[in-house]
Every structure is written in C-alpha cells, then in structure tokens.
Amino acid sequence: MNRHIGNQRRREAKHRDRRGYLLCEKVEWREGDLLALTGYIRGAAISADRLVHIPGLGDFQVGAARQLE
C-alpha cells in the first residue's frame, strides 16, 4: 500500500497557474474602511482593473498594487 501511494504521480494544481492569488503576511485596516494587504502574489498577475474575491467577505475592487523592495 505504501509503495503504491509513493509511486503515484503528483497532480498539478492548474487553477494556481491560471489565477492570481495573494499569500498574505500582513493585514492592516486604514482610514476610510480601506484594507491594506502585504504579501506575495503567486500565479497570474493581479490587475487593479479587476475584482478580487476575499473568502467570507465578497468581491472588491483593487485600489493599487505596488512592488515593495
């Protein structure tokens, strides 16, 4: 049984390549009900022209995306 499980091929998560997602390190509420998220974008690029979905909260417009050094 263990050998059978070890010999199986690992499936790739294709949705991770097609859609961008954020690995969040820091969450901060700012004035005017703004939410600032800091982290790493993985998968496809995230554009400020599109909506993003936050599980449990809904869909939101991105105000800005900046690369920090």
N, C-alpha and C positions, 0 to 999 in steps of 0.2 A: 504494500500500500504506500509506504513512504517513498519508495523508488518511483512509483507511478506518479505521485504528486511532484516529486523533484524533477522528473523528466518532461513535464508539461511545459509548453511554450507560454510565456507571459504575454497576455494581450495588452496592446497599447490602448490608452485612453484617448481616442481620437478627438473627443469633444474638447480636450485641453489644448489641442493644436489649433482648432478652428475658432475658438472663442477665447477672448482675453479674460484673465481673472487676476485678482489682487491678493497677494499674501501680505496681510496687514500686520505691521509691527506696532503702530501707534494710532489711537483713535482720540480725537480731540473735538469737543463742541466749542464753537466760536460764536461771537455776537451775531444776532440776526438769524438764529437757527441754522447756522452753517456747520457742516460736519467735515472735518479735515482728517483724511486718512493718509498715513505714511506707510510705505511698504514696497514690495517688488511686484511689477507687472509681469505675468507669465503668459505664454500662449500668444495669441494675436494681439496687436496693438489696441489700446483703448483710446477712442477718439472723444473729444469734448462735444462733438456733434450728435452723439448717440446717447440713449438712455442706458443706465446700468441698473441691475437688479440687486437689491440687498435682501437676502432671505429674511422673512419675517417682518420686513418694513415696506417693501414695494419697489417701484421703479422711480429713478431720479435722474435729473439732468446733471451732467458733469460740468462744474464751473470752470475748472482749469486743471491741467495735468502738467506737472513740471518735473524735470530731472534734477535730482539733487546730487551734489558731488561729495 
